[in-house]
Amino acid sequence: MVMELVTIEEYAAKLYIMDTSELEDDVVFNMNYKRLSKARRAKIDSYYFEKDKRLSLGAGMLLDIGLSDYGLKESEVSISYGTNGKPYLPMEPHIHFNISHSGKIAVAVFADVETGCDVELVQKADLSLAERFFCAGEYGYIVQQDGEEQRGEAFYRLWTLKESFIKATGIGLSLPLDKFEVNVWEGEEITVCQYVDNSVYHFKEYKPEGYHIAVCFRN
C-alpha cells in the first residue's frame, strides 16, 4: 500500500497519507476490510459508491496503523463522537486524532494536542461559494490570483485550512465558515482570527500532486 508518513515533532504528531488506489483490487480490499472493527465495516458498507468505500477503508487502515504506535488496534478500541461529530477515544483521552479523505487520498493525524485535518482534491474554484461563505479577505485572496488554476489552488488551500481549524476546535460545521478568518498572505505565518476560545492554533500544509492537505493543532 502506497503510504507516506510525516513526523511533526513539535506536537509529537504523525500524519499518515495513503493512496487508496490499490484497494481497487478486491482481494486487497477484502483482506484489509476483515481486519477492522464492526463499526468501521458498517461505515464502509453504508457508502453506495465503491470509491467511497475504498476511502473509508483507507481511513480505517490509517487509524489502525496510527493506533499501533500506542499498542492499540482499531478493532479493539471504542471510538465515540462529540456533539458535533468529532471522533475521540473515551478510554484513551491522551490520544488526539482526526481523519479525512478526498479523491483517492485518505489521511489521518495523531498528536498529543487537539488536532484536525482535511484533504481536498484540487478542482476549479467555486467563487460563488467562496463569496457567500468565506470572509472578505479570504475571498479577496482567491480572486486576486492570476488564472483559473491558481484560483483553484487558492480556494482549496483555504478550504482545507478552514476545515482543519473547525475540526481541531471540535465545533465542526456548526461554526459558520465566515465567523473566522484564515490569513495566508505571502511571506507570513498562517494565522486565524477567531472568537471561539483563547487557544492558539498552528497550521501545517502538504501538497501531494493534485491535492491540498492542512493540519491544525490547538495549543
Secondary structure as the mmCIF struct_conf table of DSSP 4:
data_model
#
loop_
_struct_conf.conf_type_id
_struct_conf.id
_struct_conf.beg_label_comp_id
_struct_conf.beg_label_asym_id
_struct_conf.beg_label_seq_id
_struct_conf.end_label_comp_id
_struct_conf.end_label_asym_id
_struct_conf.end_label_seq_id
STRN STRN1 MET A 3 ILE A 8
HELX_RH_3T_P HELX_RH_3T_P1 GLU A 9 TYR A 11
TURN_TY1_P TURN_TY1_P1 ALA A 12 ALA A 12
STRN STRN2 ALA A 13 ASP A 19
HELX_RH_3T_P HELX_RH_3T_P2 THR A 20 GLU A 24
BEND BEND1 ASP A 25 ASP A 25
HELX_RH_AL_P HELX_RH_AL_P1 ASP A 26 TYR A 33
TURN_TY1_P TURN_TY1_P2 LYS A 34 ARG A 35
BEND BEND2 LEU A 36 LEU A 36
HELX_RH_AL_P HELX_RH_AL_P2 LYS A 38 ASP A 45
TURN_TY1_P TURN_TY1_P3 SER A 46 SER A 46
BEND BEND3 TYR A 48 PHE A 49
HELX_RH_AL_P HELX_RH_AL_P3 GLU A 50 SER A 68
TURN_TY1_P TURN_TY1_P4 ASP A 69 GLY A 71
TURN_TY1_P TURN_TY1_P5 GLU A 74 GLU A 76
BEND BEND4 VAL A 77 VAL A 77
STRN STRN3 SER A 80 TYR A 81
TURN_TY1_P TURN_TY1_P6 THR A 83 ASN A 84
BEND BEND5 GLY A 85 GLY A 85
STRN STRN4 PRO A 87 TYR A 88
TURN_TY1_P TURN_TY1_P7 PRO A 90 MET A 91
TURN_TY1_P TURN_TY1_P8 PRO A 93 HIS A 94
STRN STRN5 HIS A 96 SER A 102
TURN_TY1_P TURN_TY1_P9 GLY A 103 LYS A 104
STRN STRN6 ILE A 105 ALA A 111
BEND BEND6 ASP A 112 VAL A 113
STRN STRN7 THR A 115 LEU A 121
HELX_RH_AL_P HELX_RH_AL_P4 LEU A 127 PHE A 133
BEND BEND7 PHE A 134 PHE A 134
HELX_RH_AL_P HELX_RH_AL_P5 ALA A 136 VAL A 143
TURN_TY1_P TURN_TY1_P10 GLN A 144 GLN A 144
BEND BEND8 GLN A 145 GLY A 147
HELX_RH_AL_P HELX_RH_AL_P6 GLU A 148 THR A 169
TURN_TY1_P TURN_TY1_P11 GLY A 170 GLY A 170
HELX_RH_3T_P HELX_RH_3T_P3 GLY A 172 SER A 174
BEND BEND9 LEU A 175 LEU A 175
HELX_RH_3T_P HELX_RH_3T_P4 LEU A 177 LYS A 179
BEND BEND10 PHE A 180 PHE A 180
STRN STRN8 GLU A 181 ASN A 183
TURN_TY1_P TURN_TY1_P12 GLU A 186 GLY A 187
BEND BEND11 GLU A 188 GLU A 188
STRN STRN9 THR A 191 CYS A 193
BEND BEND12 VAL A 196 VAL A 196
BEND BEND13 ASN A 198 ASN A 198
STRN STRN10 TYR A 201 TYR A 206
TURN_TY1_P TURN_TY1_P13 GLU A 209 GLY A 210
STRN STRN11 TYR A 211 ARG A 218
#
